[in-house]
Structures are given as structure tokens and as C-alpha cells.
Amino acid sequence: MTSISRKLGALIIFGVPAIVGGGIMYHFFPSYTAITIYEIILGFAALGVVSNLE
């Protein structure tokens, strides 16, 4: 069983691509819709990684 601290740590690691990637997305596509779509996709990826931790 994975400890909750390891799962929270993995989610914190996904915070860096969320912040940096959001800025990059806004640079290339200056609309908040593109950022929202990027963040949703990244959120699903983060949940997938965290749910597979053992």
C-alpha cells in the first residue's frame, strides 16, 4: 500500500508542469480556453499516475 505522502508528493511534482506549461500555452495560444484544456489533460494524467502508484 502506498502512503498518502507519496501520492501527495507525486501531485506536487505535477504542479511544476501545470504552472510552466500554462505559461507556455498562453504564449502560443493567448486564450484561457487553451490553458483550461491543457490543465484538464494534465489533471487526468496526474490522476492516472497517482492511481497506479503502489
Summary of the structure (lengths in Angstrom):
residues: 54
radius of gyration: 12.9
end to end distance: 5.9
largest distance: 42.6
contacts: 122
relative contact order: 0.18
helix: 81%
strand: 0%
